């Protein structure tokens, strides 16, 4: 059951006290409330303050993991010192450096462009459909469209996927076209967690997300390293591989604040 706040129990504190601590955080629905349109999303000032506090702590790495492009994610976070995994793991931007896409993903850039053109064409016929071209992936949002159009939107997206050889996935009122490459938020988070040294006896890691695409990360992190803390954000009861469930973005912010207090107290002890 989702809770409005996740208490910092002794057990949870122990699991978040390792060095390094790597915090993987989704944006939409996790740090920022879901907005009607992608460009309207905003990370609240209080949450940004918490992120900034975490970035300033020694041996703590903040990693933004989003379906948005790395560039768009950086725009929303707007602070130095964070890692960014964009496009569901297809691109990575270390702190202070521009994003780069995997070579096997970059090979599909032309197909994504073709798919974007076709999606934009049918979006003009259906009110409320928003096409988000992220260069390496493509999202078609339909939360503003009438429900009667959803089957048609899916049918058209399936046809475009077949014609372009791209993979169709779904999320919260969104359909996405991606290169058929075995990469997701889970594989990307695992690779970076290992690189940063989080999946060791001395390290700690946390992943918080709100969507189906985050379930890959919950499963893969827990399988690779059971002490990893996984949190699903959901106002209603959902089937999730995450260990914990909180109700909203406010609960995520309060947990981040609690982590700051925990880490500062452990340094002072």
Buried (B, 14 or more C-beta within 10 A) or exposed (E): EBEEEBEBEEEBBEBBBBBBBBBBBBBBBBBBBBEEEBEEBEBBEEBBBBBBBBBEBEBBBBBBBBBBBBBBBBEBBEEEBBBBBBBBBBBBBEBEEEBEBBEEBBEBEEBBEBBBEBBBEBBEEBEBBBBBBBBBBBBBBBBEBEEEBBEBBBEBBEEBBEEBEBBBBEBEBBBBBBBEBEBBBBBBBBBBBBEBBBBBEEBBBBBBBBBBBBBBBBBBBBEBBEBBBBBBBBEEEBEBBBBBBBBBBBBBBBBBBBBBEBBEEEEEE
